[in-house]
Amino acid sequence: MTANNGNRLHVDMMLSSSILLNIVHNIEEEVSSTFGCTDNKYKS
């Protein structure tokens, strides 16, 4: 039981962090397009 709960928590954390990364990436793209930055260092 505890192993299943741990796995579920781990998956939830991975999903949350990937969603956060997506949001951050979208914000970076919006900011760079707003300021007209064509710098490649912001592209992943």
The first five atom37 places (N, CA, C, CB, O) and aatype in JSON, in Angstrom:
{
  "aatype": [12, 16, 0, 2, 2, 7, 2, 1, 10, 8, 19, 3, 12, 12, 10, 15, 15, 15, 9, 10, 10, 2, 9, 19, 8, 2, 9, 6, 6, 6, 19, 15, 15, 16, 13, 7, 4, 16, 3, 2, 11, 18, 11, 15],
  "atom_mask": [
    [1, 1, 1, 1, 1],
    [1, 1, 1, 1, 1],
    [1, 1, 1, 1, 1],
    [1, 1, 1, 1, 1],
    [1, 1, 1, 1, 1],
    [1, 1, 1, 0, 1],
    [1, 1, 1, 1, 1],
    [1, 1, 1, 1, 1],
    [1, 1, 1, 1, 1],
    [1, 1, 1, 1, 1],
    [1, 1, 1, 1, 1],
    [1, 1, 1, 1, 1],
    [1, 1, 1, 1, 1],
    [1, 1, 1, 1, 1],
    [1, 1, 1, 1, 1],
    [1, 1, 1, 1, 1],
    [1, 1, 1, 1, 1],
    [1, 1, 1, 1, 1],
    [1, 1, 1, 1, 1],
    [1, 1, 1, 1, 1],
    [1, 1, 1, 1, 1],
    [1, 1, 1, 1, 1],
    [1, 1, 1, 1, 1],
    [1, 1, 1, 1, 1],
    [1, 1, 1, 1, 1],
    [1, 1, 1, 1, 1],
    [1, 1, 1, 1, 1],
    [1, 1, 1, 1, 1],
    [1, 1, 1, 1, 1],
    [1, 1, 1, 1, 1],
    [1, 1, 1, 1, 1],
    [1, 1, 1, 1, 1],
    [1, 1, 1, 1, 1],
    [1, 1, 1, 1, 1],
    [1, 1, 1, 1, 1],
    [1, 1, 1, 0, 1],
    [1, 1, 1, 1, 1],
    [1, 1, 1, 1, 1],
    [1, 1, 1, 1, 1],
    [1, 1, 1, 1, 1],
    [1, 1, 1, 1, 1],
    [1, 1, 1, 1, 1],
    [1, 1, 1, 1, 1],
    [1, 1, 1, 1, 1]
  ],
  "atom_positions": [
    [[0.83, -1.2, 0.0], [0.0, 0.0, 0.0], [0.87, 1.25, 0.0], [-0.94, 0.0, 1.21], [0.64, 2.17, -0.79]],
    [[1.85, 1.28, 0.89], [2.69, 2.49, 0.98], [3.46, 2.7, -0.31], [3.65, 2.39, 2.17], [3.67, 3.84, -0.73]],
    [[3.9, 1.6, -0.94], [4.65, 1.74, -2.19], [3.77, 2.36, -3.27], [5.19, 0.36, -2.66], [4.22, 3.22, -4.03]],
    [[2.51, 1.91, -3.34], [1.6, 2.48, -4.33], [1.39, 3.97, -4.08], [0.25, 1.74, -4.31], [1.41, 4.77, -5.01]],
    [[1.17, 4.33, -2.82], [0.98, 5.74, -2.49], [2.21, 6.55, -2.86], [0.66, 5.91, -1.01], [2.09, 7.65, -3.39]],
    [[3.38, 6.0, -2.6], [4.62, 6.69, -2.94], [4.75, 6.88, -4.44], [0.0, 0.0, 0.0], [5.13, 7.95, -4.91]],
    [[4.42, 5.83, -5.19], [4.48, 5.93, -6.66], [3.52, 6.99, -7.17], [4.17, 4.58, -7.31], [3.86, 7.79, -8.04]],
    [[2.31, 6.98, -6.62], [1.3, 7.95, -7.05], [1.78, 9.36, -6.77], [-0.06, 7.68, -6.35], [1.66, 10.25, -7.62]],
    [[2.33, 9.58, -5.59], [2.84, 10.9, -5.22], [3.97, 11.3, -6.17], [3.34, 10.92, -3.76], [4.04, 12.45, -6.62]],
    [[4.85, 10.35, -6.47], [5.98, 10.64, -7.36], [5.47, 11.04, -8.74], [6.91, 9.41, -7.48], [5.96, 12.01, -9.33]],
    [[4.48, 10.31, -9.26], [3.92, 10.63, -10.58], [3.26, 12.0, -10.54], [2.9, 9.55, -11.02], [3.41, 12.79, -11.47]],
    [[2.51, 12.29, -9.47], [1.87, 13.59, -9.34], [2.9, 14.7, -9.36], [1.03, 13.67, -8.06], [2.7, 15.73, -10.0]],
    [[4.01, 14.49, -8.65], [5.06, 15.51, -8.62], [5.67, 15.69, -10.0], [6.15, 15.12, -7.6], [5.95, 16.82, -10.41]],
    [[5.88, 14.59, -10.72], [6.45, 14.68, -12.06], [5.5, 15.44, -12.99], [6.75, 13.28, -12.63], [5.93, 16.28, -13.77]],
    [[4.19, 15.13, -12.89], [3.21, 15.83, -13.73], [3.19, 17.3, -13.38], [1.81, 15.21, -13.55], [3.17, 18.15, -14.27]],
    [[3.19, 17.62, -12.09], [3.15, 19.02, -11.67], [4.37, 19.76, -12.17], [3.06, 19.12, -10.15], [4.25, 20.88, -12.67]],
    [[5.54, 19.16, -12.05], [6.76, 19.85, -12.46], [6.79, 20.02, -13.98], [8.01, 19.07, -11.99], [7.27, 21.04, -14.47]],
    [[6.28, 19.05, -14.73], [6.27, 19.2, -16.19], [5.29, 20.28, -16.59], [5.92, 17.86, -16.88], [5.54, 21.03, -17.54]],
    [[4.15, 20.37, -15.88], [3.19, 21.45, -16.16], [3.83, 22.79, -15.84], [1.88, 21.25, -15.33], [3.68, 23.75, -16.6]],
    [[4.54, 22.87, -14.71], [5.22, 24.11, -14.35], [6.24, 24.48, -15.4], [5.89, 23.99, -12.98], [6.35, 25.64, -15.79]],
    [[7.01, 23.49, -15.86], [8.02, 23.76, -16.89], [7.36, 24.28, -18.17], [8.84, 22.5, -17.2], [7.88, 25.19, -18.82]],
    [[6.22, 23.7, -18.53], [5.49, 24.16, -19.71], [5.07, 25.61, -19.55], [4.26, 23.29, -19.98], [5.22, 26.42, -20.46]],
    [[4.53, 25.95, -18.35], [4.09, 27.32, -18.09], [5.27, 28.28, -18.17], [3.42, 27.43, -16.71], [5.18, 29.33, -18.81]],
    [[6.38, 27.9, -17.54], [7.57, 28.76, -17.56], [8.05, 28.94, -18.99], [8.69, 28.16, -16.69], [8.42, 30.05, -19.39]],
    [[8.06, 27.87, -19.76], [8.51, 27.94, -21.16], [7.61, 28.87, -21.96], [8.54, 26.53, -21.8], [8.09, 29.68, -22.76]],
    [[6.29, 28.74, -21.75], [5.35, 29.62, -22.47], [5.58, 31.07, -22.09], [3.9, 29.22, -22.16], [5.56, 31.95, -22.96]],
    [[5.79, 31.34, -20.81], [6.05, 32.71, -20.35], [7.32, 33.23, -21.0], [6.15, 32.78, -18.81], [7.36, 34.37, -21.46]],
    [[8.37, 32.42, -21.02], [9.63, 32.84, -21.64], [9.41, 33.18, -23.11], [10.7, 31.74, -21.5], [9.94, 34.18, -23.6]],
    [[8.63, 32.35, -23.81], [8.39, 32.62, -25.23], [7.61, 33.91, -25.4], [7.62, 31.45, -25.88], [7.9, 34.7, -26.3]],
    [[6.6, 34.15, -24.54], [5.82, 35.38, -24.63], [6.71, 36.58, -24.37], [4.65, 35.35, -23.65], [6.65, 37.58, -25.09]],
    [[7.53, 36.49, -23.33], [8.42, 37.6, -22.99], [9.39, 37.88, -24.12], [9.18, 37.3, -21.69], [9.59, 39.03, -24.5]],
    [[10.0, 36.82, -24.66], [10.99, 37.02, -25.71], [10.33, 37.57, -26.97], [11.73, 35.7, -26.03], [10.94, 38.38, -27.68]],
    [[9.1, 37.15, -27.27], [8.43, 37.69, -28.45], [7.99, 39.13, -28.19], [7.22, 36.81, -28.85], [7.97, 39.95, -29.11]],
    [[7.64, 39.43, -26.94], [7.24, 40.79, -26.6], [8.41, 41.75, -26.77], [6.71, 40.86, -25.16], [8.25, 42.84, -27.31]],
    [[9.57, 41.34, -26.3], [10.75, 42.21, -26.38], [11.52, 42.01, -27.68], [11.66, 41.96, -25.2], [12.56, 42.65, -27.9]],
    [[11.02, 41.14, -28.54], [11.67, 40.92, -29.83], [13.02, 40.25, -29.7], [0.0, 0.0, 0.0], [13.9, 40.45, -30.54]],
    [[13.2, 39.45, -28.66], [14.47, 38.75, -28.48], [14.49, 37.53, -29.4], [14.68, 38.32, -26.99], [13.63, 36.65, -29.3]],
    [[15.47, 37.49, -30.28], [15.62, 36.3, -31.12], [16.83, 35.52, -30.65], [15.76, 36.68, -32.62], [17.42, 34.75, -31.41]],
    [[17.2, 35.73, -29.39], [18.36, 35.05, -28.83], [18.1, 33.55, -28.75], [18.7, 35.61, -27.44], [17.03, 33.13, -28.31]],
    [[19.07, 32.76, -29.17], [18.91, 31.31, -29.15], [19.13, 30.74, -27.76], [19.87, 30.66, -30.12], [18.83, 29.57, -27.53]],
    [[19.66, 31.52, -26.84], [19.93, 30.97, -25.51], [18.63, 30.71, -24.76], [20.82, 31.92, -24.71], [18.63, 29.94, -23.79]],
    [[17.53, 31.32, -25.18], [16.25, 31.07, -24.52], [15.52, 29.89, -25.14], [15.37, 32.31, -24.58], [14.52, 29.42, -24.59]],
    [[15.99, 29.42, -26.28], [15.33, 28.29, -26.93], [15.9, 26.98, -26.41], [15.47, 28.37, -28.47], [17.11, 26.83, -26.23]],
    [[15.0, 26.03, -26.16], [15.47, 24.76, -25.63], [15.66, 23.75, -26.74], [14.49, 24.21, -24.58], [16.06, 22.61, -26.49]]
  ]
}
